[in-house]
């Protein structure tokens, strides 16, 4: 029996939603230019950047899959978070890629590519980024809805109505206030989210106990529950693929990079990275602990994706349940608003660039940016809610993410540090990084080749994608080198 109390917990959730909407709408009057809308006028400071980045990169979908990692892999399931924290710290300390990117003054990554590789590569990169981003985001709403339904005990028939209303609310303040609204609401959402995560985790540790969870992992998974290298479902290939994946995400994932580009200067952007890095360990470890607690309480025969919300529905008392749901709504609203804005910025700034023959007025630019976000919201409803994705969601997310991350990370590194890199190499990298994961997904779904896909595995396929995308950049550039005149024109 769920512990959600509609009077007490419903009031907490309702007040939070009203406060968030009010704060998001209040800043709309400060948005007079496209730069204000997309990068908040480049005035973001360190502390606002930390709160915004942390809130954006922790959504309900993240909580669900990291808890599933804990349920299925034990404490070793936090490995991706550790790898991402290391990548964030190293990039922040060295300024690798993000320093020249922020110094360039661009509003999106593909805009920088045009200076090096030309307008066609800018457009192609924009298409890849938007496709990868929206196809990933397309499944967020239903996953978030499943969590809320299971935790609150709400009838499943209200799922579409509830999540539609939530998305409409997020879309309204994002459309009106852009990045300014996102940053202000992210700050509030970070506070609520952090409070909810900490309090619920303390409650779980008190009720289940640390020793009980450690013992459960030892019994179920042995040493592999603590060491990813000897876990039969992980191994060195899992660690290497996640190192590549998370490093590429740190360098090029649009919602992360948006904070660098909105920072008031390069030093601020680097500090946001270094000081947010440890959060990514918590991002995997805290929900992972929830998943392990569900394993210790419900046993291993429960659906691994649904285990954590089912456990919380009876473990969290009234009052605290309202805080938990408000925290999860905070996480989801922050993620949705930021993702809609950042993918919309690429559509406007890069994919639509060839259609803007002359400079548009600020009024016209703001109209199109707001219209794009509205269209993205409609896409999310149609693709992710009313027509839910079939098949293995985790593999799907990994494939679409790699299509984007492998190519864009290679292009960005080459753009910043290899003077000879050209559009032939860039085009080859985009092509290769799309072909390999798509081919893997196809052969996995075809019965005649499913055994071959299983023998290869998603981790080897992913590693090959990153390595071959880098090789394609090098080979393509060397096969069609630019003249000295062309190099001078591209580099200034």
VEXVEXDO-396816 format. One record per residue (C-alpha): residue in three letters; z, x negated, y negated. Coordinates in steps of 0.2 Angstrom, whole numbers, padded with zeros to 4 digits, always signed. Layout:
N
ALAZXY ...
END
This chain:
492
UNK+0000+0000+0000 UNK-0005-0008-0017 UNK+0008-0010-0030 UNK-0003-0006-0045 UNK+0006+0006-0056 UNK-0006+0016-0067 UNK+0007+0019-0081 UNK+0015+0002-0082 UNK+0001-0010-0076 UNK-0013+0001-0083 UNK-0005+0000-0100 UNK-0004-0019-0099 UNK-0022-0020-0095 UNK-0028-0007-0108 UNK-0018-0016-0122 UNK-0026-0032-0117 UNK-0044-0025-0117 UNK-0041-0017-0134 UNK-0035-0033-0142 UNK-0049-0043-0135 UNK-0062-0031-0141 UNK-0054-0031-0158 UNK-0053-0050-0160 UNK-0071-0051-0154 UNK-0078-0039-0166 UNK-0068-0045-0181 UNK-0078-0061-0183 UNK-0095-0053-0183 UNK-0095-0054-0202 UNK-0095-0073-0202 UNK-0112-0073-0192 UNK-0126-0075-0205 UNK-0137-0088-0196 UNK-0144-0092-0179 UNK-0134-0108-0179 UNK-0118-0098-0181 UNK-0123-0086-0167 UNK-0128-0100-0154 UNK-0116-0115-0158 UNK-0103-0107-0170 UNK-0110-0118-0184 UNK-0104-0134-0175 UNK-0086-0132-0181 UNK-0077-0131-0164 UNK-0062-0142-0163 UNK-0054-0150-0148 UNK-0040-0137-0144 UNK-0052-0122-0146 UNK-0065-0131-0135 UNK-0052-0135-0121 UNK-0047-0116-0121 UNK-0065-0110-0122 UNK-0072-0121-0108 UNK-0057-0118-0096 UNK-0058-0099-0099 UNK-0077-0099-0096 UNK-0077-0110-0080 UNK-0064-0099-0072 UNK-0071-0082-0067 UNK-0066-0069-0054 UNK-0081-0076-0043 UNK-0074-0093-0044 UNK-0057-0087-0039 UNK-0064-0078-0024 UNK-0074-0093-0017 UNK-0060-0106-0021 UNK-0048-0094-0012 UNK-0060-0093+0002 UNK-0061-0112+0003 UNK-0042-0113+0005 UNK-0042-0099+0018 UNK-0056-0108+0028 UNK-0053-0126+0025 UNK-0035-0128+0020 UNK-0030-0140+0006 UNK-0046-0150+0009 UNK-0055-0135+0001 UNK-0050-0141-0016 UNK-0061-0156-0014 UNK-0075-0150-0026 UNK-0062-0147-0039 UNK-0056-0165-0038 UNK-0074-0172-0038 UNK-0078-0162-0054 UNK-0062-0167-0063 UNK-0067-0186-0059 UNK-0084-0183-0066 UNK-0078-0174-0082 UNK-0066-0188-0085 UNK-0078-0202-0083 UNK-0092-0193-0093 UNK-0079-0189-0107 UNK-0072-0207-0108 UNK-0090-0216-0107 UNK-0100-0203-0117 UNK-0113-0204-0104 UNK-0127-0192-0108 UNK-0117-0181-0119 UNK-0116-0193-0133 UNK-0134-0195-0136 UNK-0136-0176-0133 UNK-0124-0171-0146 UNK-0130-0185-0158 UNK-0148-0178-0157 UNK-0142-0161-0166 UNK-0151-0150-0153 UNK-0145-0133-0149 UNK-0151-0133-0130 UNK-0155-0147-0118 UNK-0174-0142-0116 UNK-0175-0144-0135 UNK-0171-0163-0133 UNK-0184-0164-0119 UNK-0198-0159-0131 UNK-0195-0175-0141 UNK-0197-0185-0126 UNK-0209-0176-0114 UNK-0218-0163-0125 UNK-0218-0144-0127 UNK-0224-0140-0109 UNK-0209-0149-0101 UNK-0197-0140-0114 UNK-0204-0123-0109 UNK-0204-0127-0090 UNK-0186-0134-0091 UNK-0181-0118-0100 UNK-0188-0107-0087 UNK-0179-0117-0073 UNK-0162-0116-0082 UNK-0164-0098-0085 UNK-0169-0093-0068 UNK-0155-0104-0060 UNK-0142-0097-0072 UNK-0147-0079-0071 UNK-0149-0078-0052 UNK-0132-0086-0050 UNK-0124-0074-0063 UNK-0133-0059-0055 UNK-0120-0058-0042 UNK-0104-0061-0053 UNK-0102-0042-0057 UNK-0101-0036-0039 UNK-0090-0050-0033 UNK-0078-0047-0048 UNK-0078-0028-0044 UNK-0074-0031-0026 UNK-0058-0041-0031 UNK-0052-0028-0044 UNK-0055-0013-0031 UNK-0046-0022-0017 UNK-0031-0028-0028 UNK-0029-0011-0038 UNK-0032+0000-0023 UNK-0046+0009-0033 UNK-0058+0020-0024 UNK-0074+0010-0021 UNK-0085+0024-0028 UNK-0078+0019-0045 UNK-0084+0001-0043 UNK-0101+0003-0053 UNK-0093+0013-0067 UNK-0078+0001-0070 UNK-0089-0015-0070 UNK-0102-0006-0080 UNK-0089-0002-0093 UNK-0082-0019-0093 UNK-0100-0027-0095 UNK-0104-0016-0110 UNK-0088-0020-0119 UNK-0091-0039-0117 UNK-0109-0037-0122 UNK-0105-0028-0138 UNK-0094-0041-0145 UNK-0105-0055-0139 UNK-0121-0047-0146 UNK-0112-0045-0163 UNK-0102-0061-0165 UNK-0111-0073-0154 UNK-0103-0090-0150 UNK-0090-0086-0164 UNK-0084-0071-0154 UNK-0085-0080-0138 UNK-0074-0094-0144 UNK-0061-0083-0152 UNK-0059-0071-0137 UNK-0060-0086-0125 UNK-0044-0093-0134 UNK-0035-0076-0130 UNK-0042-0075-0113 UNK-0036-0093-0109 UNK-0018-0089-0114 UNK-0018-0073-0103 UNK-0027-0081-0089 UNK-0015-0096-0088 UNK+0000-0085-0089 UNK-0006-0074-0075 UNK-0011-0089-0064 UNK+0005-0098-0066 UNK+0017-0083-0063 UNK+0008-0077-0048 UNK+0007-0094-0040 UNK+0026-0096-0043 UNK+0029-0079-0035 UNK+0018-0084-0020 UNK+0028-0101-0018 UNK+0044-0091-0018 UNK+0039-0078-0006 UNK+0028-0088+0007 UNK+0035-0106+0004 UNK+0026-0122+0002 UNK+0032-0128+0019 UNK+0026-0112+0027 UNK+0008-0115+0020 UNK+0008-0133+0025 UNK+0013-0129+0042 UNK+0000-0115+0043 UNK-0014-0127+0038 UNK-0008-0140+0051 UNK-0008-0127+0065 UNK-0025-0119+0060 UNK-0035-0135+0055 UNK-0025-0150+0059 UNK-0028-0166+0049 UNK-0045-0159+0044 UNK-0035-0146+0033 UNK-0030-0161+0022 UNK-0044-0173+0024 UNK-0062-0167+0020 UNK-0070-0182+0029 UNK-0063-0176+0046 UNK-0064-0158+0044 UNK-0078-0152+0056 UNK-0085-0140+0043 UNK-0086-0153+0029 UNK-0088-0172+0032 UNK-0095-0186+0022 UNK-0111-0176+0018 UNK-0101-0161+0011 UNK-0091-0174-0001 UNK-0107-0183-0006 UNK-0117-0167-0010 UNK-0102-0159-0020 UNK-0101-0176-0029 UNK-0119-0175-0034 UNK-0118-0156-0038 UNK-0103-0157-0049 UNK-0109-0172-0058 UNK-0125-0164-0062 UNK-0115-0148-0067 UNK-0104-0159-0079 UNK-0120-0166-0087 UNK-0131-0151-0088 UNK-0123-0134-0084 UNK-0128-0124-0099 UNK-0111-0116-0102 UNK-0102-0133-0101 UNK-0115-0141-0112 UNK-0114-0127-0125 UNK-0096-0133-0129 UNK-0102-0151-0133 UNK-0116-0144-0144 UNK-0104-0133-0153 UNK-0091-0147-0156 UNK-0090-0153-0174 UNK-0094-0171-0169 UNK-0097-0181-0153 UNK-0080-0188-0152 UNK-0073-0170-0152 UNK-0085-0166-0138 UNK-0079-0181-0127 UNK-0061-0176-0130 UNK-0064-0159-0124 UNK-0071-0166-0108 UNK-0057-0179-0105 UNK-0043-0166-0109 UNK-0051-0152-0099 UNK-0054-0163-0083 UNK-0038-0160-0074 UNK-0041-0141-0076 UNK-0055-0142-0063 UNK-0042-0148-0050 UNK-0031-0133-0054 UNK-0047-0122-0054 UNK-0049-0125-0036 UNK-0031-0128-0030 UNK-0022-0113-0037 UNK-0034-0100-0030 UNK-0034-0111-0014 UNK-0015-0109-0013 UNK-0018-0090-0014 UNK-0030-0091+0000 UNK-0018-0102+0011 UNK-0004-0089+0007 UNK-0016-0075+0013 UNK-0019-0085+0029 UNK-0001-0088+0032 UNK+0003-0070+0029 UNK-0012-0060+0036 UNK-0018-0072+0050 UNK-0035-0080+0053 UNK-0044-0064+0059 UNK-0046-0056+0042 UNK-0062-0057+0032 UNK-0060-0074+0023 UNK-0068-0068+0007 UNK-0057-0052+0006 UNK-0041-0060+0012 UNK-0034-0066-0005 UNK-0036-0050-0015 UNK-0029-0040+0000 UNK-0014-0051+0001 UNK-0011-0050-0018 UNK-0012-0031-0018 UNK+0004-0030-0008 UNK+0013-0046-0013 UNK+0012-0044-0032 UNK+0025-0031-0039 UNK+0021-0018-0052 UNK+0022-0025-0070 UNK+0016-0042-0064 UNK+0001-0034-0056 UNK-0004-0028-0073 UNK-0003-0046-0079 UNK-0013-0052-0064 UNK-0027-0040-0067 UNK-0027-0043-0085 UNK-0028-0062-0081 UNK-0043-0059-0069 UNK-0051-0048-0082 UNK-0049-0061-0095 UNK-0057-0074-0084 UNK-0072-0063-0080 UNK-0075-0057-0098 UNK-0074-0075-0104 UNK-0087-0080-0090 UNK-0098-0066-0093 UNK-0099-0067-0112 UNK-0102-0086-0112 UNK-0115-0085-0098 UNK-0125-0071-0107 UNK-0124-0081-0123 UNK-0129-0098-0116 UNK-0144-0092-0105 UNK-0149-0081-0120 UNK-0150-0096-0131 UNK-0161-0105-0119 UNK-0173-0090-0119 UNK-0174-0089-0138 UNK-0174-0108-0142 UNK-0185-0114-0128 UNK-0195-0101-0118 UNK-0199-0091-0134 UNK-0203-0107-0144 UNK-0222-0107-0141 UNK-0222-0089-0149 UNK-0214-0094-0165 UNK-0229-0102-0174 UNK-0219-0101-0190 UNK-0201-0103-0194 UNK-0192-0086-0192 UNK-0180-0079-0205 UNK-0162-0079-0200 UNK-0162-0060-0199 UNK-0176-0060-0187 UNK-0169-0074-0176 UNK-0152-0065-0175 UNK-0161-0049-0170 UNK-0170-0057-0156 UNK-0155-0067-0150 UNK-0145-0050-0149 UNK-0159-0041-0141 UNK-0160-0055-0127 UNK-0142-0053-0123 UNK-0144-0034-0122 UNK-0158-0037-0110 UNK-0148-0049-0100 UNK-0134-0036-0098 UNK-0147-0024-0091 UNK-0153-0037-0079 UNK-0135-0040-0073 UNK-0132-0021-0070 UNK-0149-0018-0061 UNK-0149-0035-0051 UNK-0130-0037-0047 UNK-0123-0020-0047 UNK-0134-0006-0043 UNK-0145-0017-0031 UNK-0132-0029-0023 UNK-0138-0045-0015 UNK-0140-0046+0004 UNK-0137-0061+0014 UNK-0125-0076+0013 UNK-0119-0077-0005 UNK-0112-0094-0005 UNK-0129-0102+0002 UNK-0138-0092-0011 UNK-0128-0098-0025 UNK-0129-0116-0019 UNK-0148-0115-0017 UNK-0151-0108-0035 UNK-0139-0120-0043 UNK-0147-0135-0035 UNK-0164-0129-0041 UNK-0158-0130-0059 UNK-0146-0145-0058 UNK-0156-0157-0048 UNK-0171-0157-0060 UNK-0162-0155-0077 UNK-0149-0169-0073 UNK-0163-0181-0068 UNK-0173-0177-0084 UNK-0158-0178-0095 UNK-0153-0195-0089 UNK-0171-0202-0090 UNK-0173-0194-0107 UNK-0158-0203-0114 UNK-0159-0220-0105 UNK-0177-0223-0099 UNK-0189-0227-0113 UNK-0204-0227-0101 UNK-0200-0210-0093 UNK-0214-0197-0097 UNK-0220-0179-0094 UNK-0228-0183-0077 UNK-0212-0189-0070 UNK-0203-0175-0078 UNK-0215-0162-0071 UNK-0214-0170-0053 UNK-0195-0170-0054 UNK-0195-0151-0058 UNK-0207-0147-0044 UNK-0198-0157-0031 UNK-0181-0150-0035 UNK-0187-0133-0034 UNK-0198-0135-0018 UNK-0184-0142-0006 UNK-0170-0130-0008 UNK-0182-0115-0008 UNK-0190-0121+0007 UNK-0173-0123+0016 UNK-0168-0105+0011 UNK-0185-0099+0018 UNK-0184-0108+0035 UNK-0166-0102+0036 UNK-0171-0084+0035 UNK-0186-0085+0047 UNK-0180-0083+0065 UNK-0193-0095+0072 UNK-0186-0109+0061 UNK-0168-0104+0059 UNK-0162-0117+0072 UNK-0171-0131+0062 UNK-0162-0125+0046 UNK-0145-0125+0055 UNK-0148-0143+0062 UNK-0153-0149+0044 UNK-0138-0140+0035 UNK-0137-0136+0017 UNK-0128-0152+0013 UNK-0141-0164+0019 UNK-0154-0153+0011 UNK-0145-0154-0006 UNK-0143-0173-0005 UNK-0161-0175-0002 UNK-0165-0164-0017 UNK-0156-0175-0029 UNK-0162-0191-0022 UNK-0180-0185-0021 UNK-0180-0178-0038 UNK-0175-0195-0045 UNK-0188-0203-0035 UNK-0201-0191-0041 UNK-0196-0195-0059 UNK-0199-0214-0056 UNK-0215-0212-0046 UNK-0223-0199-0057 UNK-0219-0210-0072 UNK-0226-0226-0064 UNK-0242-0218-0058 UNK-0246-0211-0075 UNK-0238-0223-0087 UNK-0240-0220-0106 UNK-0248-0232-0118 UNK-0238-0242-0131 UNK-0244-0230-0144 UNK-0238-0214-0135 UNK-0221-0222-0131 UNK-0219-0226-0150 UNK-0224-0208-0155 UNK-0212-0201-0142 UNK-0197-0212-0147 UNK-0200-0213-0165 
END
